[in-house]
Amino acid sequence: MKTKMIFAGVLLFVAAAFNSCEVLNDCKTCREVTYVNGQWDHETSPAEYCGASLLAIEAMDDLVEGNSRTTWECN
């Protein structure tokens, strides 16, 4: 019984120490950039995004309306 308790404690420690959420702690500076006829038109001020917010921004498609395209650029 004592061995099972020790094993469960070690397993819990390993699970907490090496979780799969490391990707969610990454941060990048992103801004929205608008191009008209393929030429830069304007952009928003850069802001830092992390975790789920960053993943959502990187997953967004470009917004195309007529001859303008608005996209997120992150670095």
ROBA-267687 format. One record per residue (C-alpha): residue number from 0; residue in one letter; z negated, y negated, x negated. Coordinates in nm, 3 decimals. Each point is the difference from the previous one (the first is absolute). Layout:
ROBA-267687
REC    i  aa        z        y        x
REC  NUM   A        Z        Y        X
...
end
This chain:
ROBA-267687
REC    i  aa        z        y        x
REC    0   M    0.000    0.000    0.000
REC    1   K   -0.090   -0.239   -0.282
REC    2   T    0.339    0.067   -0.167
REC    3   K    0.182   -0.093    0.321
REC    4   M   -0.194   -0.327    0.023
REC    5   I    0.084   -0.089   -0.360
REC    6   F    0.365    0.092    0.054
REC    7   A    0.015   -0.215    0.315
REC    8   G   -0.159   -0.292   -0.186
REC    9   V    0.247    0.027   -0.289
REC   10   L    0.291    0.028    0.242
REC   11   L   -0.117   -0.310    0.187
REC   12   F   -0.036   -0.193   -0.326
REC   13   V    0.349    0.099   -0.117
REC   14   A    0.151   -0.092    0.337
REC   15   A   -0.164   -0.343   -0.009
REC   16   A    0.087   -0.065   -0.365
REC   17   F    0.364    0.102    0.020
REC   18   N    0.117   -0.107    0.343
REC   19   S    0.364   -0.051    0.092
REC   20   C   -0.045   -0.366    0.096
REC   21   E    0.082   -0.135   -0.345
REC   22   V    0.341   -0.117    0.127
REC   23   L   -0.174   -0.216    0.259
REC   24   N   -0.177   -0.198   -0.274
REC   25   D    0.325   -0.124   -0.159
REC   26   C    0.074   -0.368    0.045
REC   27   K    0.318   -0.206   -0.037
REC   28   T    0.098   -0.361    0.048
REC   29   C    0.258   -0.031    0.279
REC   30   R    0.198   -0.277    0.167
REC   31   E    0.263   -0.022    0.273
REC   32   V    0.336   -0.120   -0.130
REC   33   T    0.289   -0.118    0.218
REC   34   Y    0.362    0.014   -0.113
REC   35   V    0.285   -0.171    0.186
REC   36   N    0.353    0.119   -0.079
REC   37   G   -0.146    0.198   -0.291
REC   38   Q   -0.154   -0.311   -0.160
REC   39   W   -0.372   -0.074   -0.028
REC   40   D   -0.111   -0.242    0.273
REC   41   H   -0.382   -0.009    0.003
REC   42   E   -0.311    0.213   -0.049
REC   43   T   -0.365    0.012    0.104
REC   44   S   -0.288   -0.048   -0.240
REC   45   P   -0.090    0.321   -0.185
REC   46   A   -0.312    0.184    0.116
REC   47   E   -0.175    0.314   -0.121
REC   48   Y    0.015    0.306    0.225
REC   49   C   -0.185    0.327   -0.054
REC   50   G   -0.034    0.340    0.161
REC   51   A    0.137    0.054    0.348
REC   52   S    0.129   -0.359    0.026
REC   53   L    0.208    0.048   -0.315
REC   54   L    0.136    0.333    0.122
REC   55   A    0.100   -0.159    0.332
REC   56   I    0.180   -0.287   -0.174
REC   57   E    0.186    0.231   -0.236
REC   58   A    0.110    0.216    0.294
REC   59   M    0.148   -0.292    0.197
REC   60   D    0.376   -0.029    0.036
REC   61   D    0.176   -0.328   -0.069
REC   62   L    0.037   -0.233    0.298
REC   63   V    0.368   -0.092    0.040
REC   64   E    0.102   -0.272    0.246
REC   65   G    0.358   -0.121   -0.022
REC   66   N    0.067   -0.102   -0.358
REC   67   S   -0.367   -0.013   -0.108
REC   68   R   -0.214    0.283   -0.138
REC   69   T   -0.377   -0.016   -0.041
REC   70   T   -0.166    0.257   -0.225
REC   71   W   -0.333    0.065   -0.169
REC   72   E   -0.002   -0.009   -0.381
REC   73   C   -0.304    0.139   -0.181
REC   74   N   -0.091    0.026   -0.367
end
